[in-house]
Amino acid sequence: MANIAMLAAVVILTGFTLYRTACFLASNVAGVEGQTQTSFNSTLSSYVWIITLLLIIIGAFFYSVITKRMLEPVNELSRAIQTMKKGEYPTELTARSQDEIGELVHHVNHLNSLLEQQESSRNQMLHDLSHELRTPLSNLQGYLEALNKGVIQGDKDIYKSLAEETERVNQLVQGLDEVKKWGRTDGESNMVKQYTAMDTFIQQVVQLFEIEYERRGIDLIVHASPEVIMINQQGIQQVVTNLLNNALHYYQGHSSVEVKGEPGDSFYTVTVSGPGQPIPTSDQNKIFERFYQVDPSRTRNDGGSGLGLAISKEIVEKHGGEVWLETDGTRHSFHVQLPLNT
């Protein structure tokens, strides 16, 4: 209403100015004086008021229509944001223009989609965590109740089982802490990088596994090209460690496990490959999800948490790199691509 009142004031002021100007000019015209001047002024005043009133009505109408059309996307955005504040997710908004308002609509739709995905991911993670914790906690409860009631007697095997289940819970909690640390977006994920000679670095990580691989009778072959790049050593060591652990735990076959480090045009690629249990084609894109297990029963037996590859993915992406799987069905190759210049 204030804008319409301002519009009316401008129109009236303009009309009055034109009226006074016309009257002044007419008074200087020869023959226009006395009764003629008065009649001219009166007639002109009537026309000015009529035209002014029409202009105000027409202007107010078009102003209302145009303003309504312009503000409708803004009102939709406001309603969508109010819905999001309630913890709900509005339907996708339609961008009616390509201007700043249309761009803002696209941003709100993208934000809404991200929030919905995060909510779904969080709910799924809580569900998976509950599922993963239920088994070891149920086992612990069963053992402790049986010991308390005297149904079973404590011995070395019982205490070993209790320790294994406790370690299982501890691994899950530690894994969640790692996911939280590397998944942070506020720059506090301990991403201190330093120049690292990758051939020496890879050899040092592999040496930690040589005894266990030798004990299992598995050949462990390393070929790492020298290249100095900037990495967070703790993080990348954890990535390679996770891959070597998986290659050991899921080993099936007779061929060797190979670790390669190869420089490219803009990336240094670390590859860990070896024979393992088959990974269904439909599941190959899921192995980097939190708590994913190709064989849940086997993972529980070997103490895995289903978080190793998810953590590895977070760490590599923090470096601006990429991790992926290539497989022919029985031999799996995990590639970790790290930027050469960071």
C-alpha angles and dihedrals in degrees: 000000000000091000092050090049089051090049091051091049092052092048093048092047091049092048092048091049092050091046094052091045092051092047091050093049092046092052089060094053114101114252095021105108143109113005092004092055091048092049091047092050093048094048092045091049091054092050092046092052093046093048092043091052092048092048091050092050094045092043093049091049095051091041091054094047095046094043091049092051092047095047097044093083089046091051090049090051090049092051091047092051091048088052091050090050088059090057093255130118119235124216116268113282122231117235107223096185143027095232130098092289091054090049090050090052090054091050092050091049090050092048091049091050092049093049091049091050092048091049091050091047092049093049091048091048092051090048092049092045091051089050093048095048095045096072100051093039091050090050092049091048092048094050093046094047091048091049091047093051093045093242089129131021122232114254139153095277093050093050090047090053091049091050092049093051091047090050089050091056090045092053091051092052092046090048091053090050089054092049090050093047097049094037094060118118098193097084094255099109094111092255097165106154131197137178109274133186099227098203092056092040094053092046090053093051093047091051089065089065102039096094094049093046090048090050089054091046093242120144112232113198125188129195113170124168117217113255130146114220137160113259141147097251096203092052098046091044087056090050094052090042091054091050094048090047091052092047088054099043096045097038114143123165138029107273126100131268110240131201117195133181116194131171121221136181095291105352140060110218124206113195127190113188135171145133117286146153113302118272112210113240091236090056100045093093091049101057092091092055120105115269093002113153127186089198110016095188093053093045091055091050095053095044099248120154101202090240103094098090092039090055091045091053091051092050095047093047089051086060090052091252138115137235126201145157131244119185141166091203100272105033115057127198120195113198123201113192117197125183115251094212115044 
